[in-house]
Amino acid sequence: MAKQPKAPRPLTHAQVWTALDRLAERAGLSPSALAKRAGLDPTTFNKSKRITGEGRERWPSTESVSKALAATNSTIETFVQLMGDGTRATQSVPLIGFGQAAAGGNFDDNGLPSGKGWDEVALPATHDEHAYALEIEGDAMKPAYREGDIIVVSPATAIRRGDRVVVRTTGGEMMVKELKRRTAKMLELAPLNPAHADRTLDADEVEWIARIVWASQ
């Protein structure tokens, strides 16, 4: 007799609210601060709102979850991962300030950290042993990133259109942009700050490019 497939486990009230709490924590926010950043009433994600006065479970609306994801530049895939049970894995990665990283001698020819100027920081695991972290300095990347934010860069992660990336040119310039288009001959990049213009680089001007996979906003 063939075995019956296991029925999928239903999504629980606790999982959804845990994911929202983790999303806020990941962005360096309280649940109420996350709600406010998302343009919602500051009490939307408060723990007191999660159970009604009659003891019924109150679920967040899909609209509020969508706005929270947009406010933290997160995907629905990230939200699903944050629902996972158990302790989240962490990874110790090299850390350096963005301005210092742009100076020579801090990366090898493959765009991997090298030299002695790096510290270390424990951040959510990326499953890339060569991942590293950059601390944002100044306001040039607002509103996407603010001074003091930490971004995690994964050289091994595949890059797609729309991803935020770190690019280093053969001339030694280092920048954070959004990938608009990539061909065998050129790289088209969009600025994170709307006050800046798009940038197009010939392929032979690009020393390396790597995807940003996490930010401590």
N, C-alpha and C positions, 0 to 999 in steps of 0.2 A: 504494500500500500504506500503510495507516494506521500511524502511529508507535506503537510499544509504550510505555505509560507507564513512566517510570523507577521502578525498585524503590526503596522507601524505605530510607534508610540505617539499618542496625541501631544500636541503642543500644550504646555502648562502655563498657567497664570504666573507662577513663580519664575519660569524660564524667561518669559518676555520682560518682566520687570527687572530681573537680574541682568539681562542684556542691556537694558536702558541705564541701569546703575553703572555697569562696566563701561558703557559708551561715554557717560559723563566723566567717570574717573580717568579714562583713557585720554580725554581732552583736557584734563586738569580742572574739571568743573564739578560743582555739586549738582544734584538733580534739578534744583530750582534754577541754578544758573544756566544749565543746559536748556531748560524750557524757555527762559528769557531770551537766550541767544537765538533760539529757534523761532522767536516771534510769538510764543504762546504765553498764556497766563503763567506767572512764576510758580504757581502751586500745582500745575498740571501733573508733574511727575513726583510730587511729594508722597511720602509713604502713607500719610494720613488719608490720601485720596484713593488708595488701592483697594480698600474694603469699604463697602457702604455701611451706613448706620445700621442696616438690617443684617449685616454680616455677609453680604454677597460680594463675590469677587468683581472688581471693576477693572476692565482691560483698557489699555491705551488705544486710542483710535489709530487706524492706519495712516491717517493724515498727520497726526502728531509724531508718529514714528518716522514718517517720511521727512518731516521738517527737521527732526533731530538729526537724522542722517545727513541731510543737506548742510545743516549748521556745523557739523563736525567733519565735512568732506569725507564721509564714510559710505561704503556700499552696503547693499542688503546682504551680500555674502559675509561681510565683516560682522554685521548684526547677528547673523545665524551662528557664526563662530563664537560670538560672545555669550550665546545661550548655553554653551557647553558646560557640562558638569565638571566639578573638580577644580583644583588649583591651576591657574594659568601658568604655563611654562615661561620662564624668563631666560634671557641670554645676555651674557656679558659681551659688549661690543666696544670697539675703540671709539673714542669721542674726541672731537677737536672743534674749535670755533671756526665758523665759516671763513672768516677773514684769514685766519692762520692756514686753513686748508688750501686756500687759493695760492699761497706762497709755494715756491718750489721745494721739492724734497720730501713731501708728505704722501706721495702716491708713487707706485711703481708704473711701469709701462702699460700694465693691464688695468690701471685704475684702482688698484687695491692699496689699503693703507700701508705705509712704510715709514721708516724714520722713528725718532724718539719723542716727537712732540705730542703724541696721543695719550689721553687719559683713558679710563674705562668707565662704563655705566651699564647697569643692569636694566634691560628693557624687554618688552614682550618678544618672545622667540620668533625669528623670521625663517628658520630652516635654511639659512644661508650662512655657512661658516665664515664667509668673507664680508658679511654685512658690517656697516660702521655707522656712526651717528655724527651729525653736524649740528652745532648750536648756532641758531640764527642771530645775526648781529645787525642792528640798524632797522630802518623802516622800509627799505627798498622792496620788500616782498609782501607788504601789506596789500590787501586784507587777508591774503591766504596764510601768511606766517608773520608772527610778531617777534620782536626781539626777545630772546630767551627761550623760544620754542626749540625743541629738539626734533630733528627729522632723522629717520633711519633709512639708509640707502642700501639697496641690495643689488650688487653687480650681477648676480646669477639669475635674477628674476626677469622673465620675458617682458618686453616693453610693447605697449599697444598705443594707438592713437588716443589722445585724451589723458594719458598718464602724466603725472608730474615727474620730472626727471632732473638730475644733475648732469650738466654737460661741461666737459673741459676741452678747450680748443688747443690746437698745436702751438698757438701763440701764448699759452699759459693763462688765458682767461677762464674763469670758472663761473657758472651761472645756474640758477634754478628756473626752469621754464615748464610749460606744458607742451607736450609733443602734438603738433598739428598734422604733420605729414613727414614720412621718411621714405626716401627712395635710395637707389644705389648711388645716386649722384649728389643728393642734397638732403638737408635736414631743415624743416620749417618749424619754428618754435613760437609759441604765444607767451606773452608776459603774464606773470601772476598779478602784477600791479597794472591796472587799466590805464595808468598815465604813461606807460611805456609802449613802444611800438613792437610789432612782430619782428622776429629775427630769422634770417635765412642763412644757413652755412653750407658751403660746399662740403661734400663728404671728406675730402682730404684735409679740411680744416678741423675735423673732429678727432680729438685724441681718444676720448672715450665718453660713453653715455651710460648712466645707470638709473634705475627706477627708484623713486621714493615710495616706500611701502608702509610707513607709519609716521605719525607726527604727534608730539605731546602737547597739543594745543589746549 
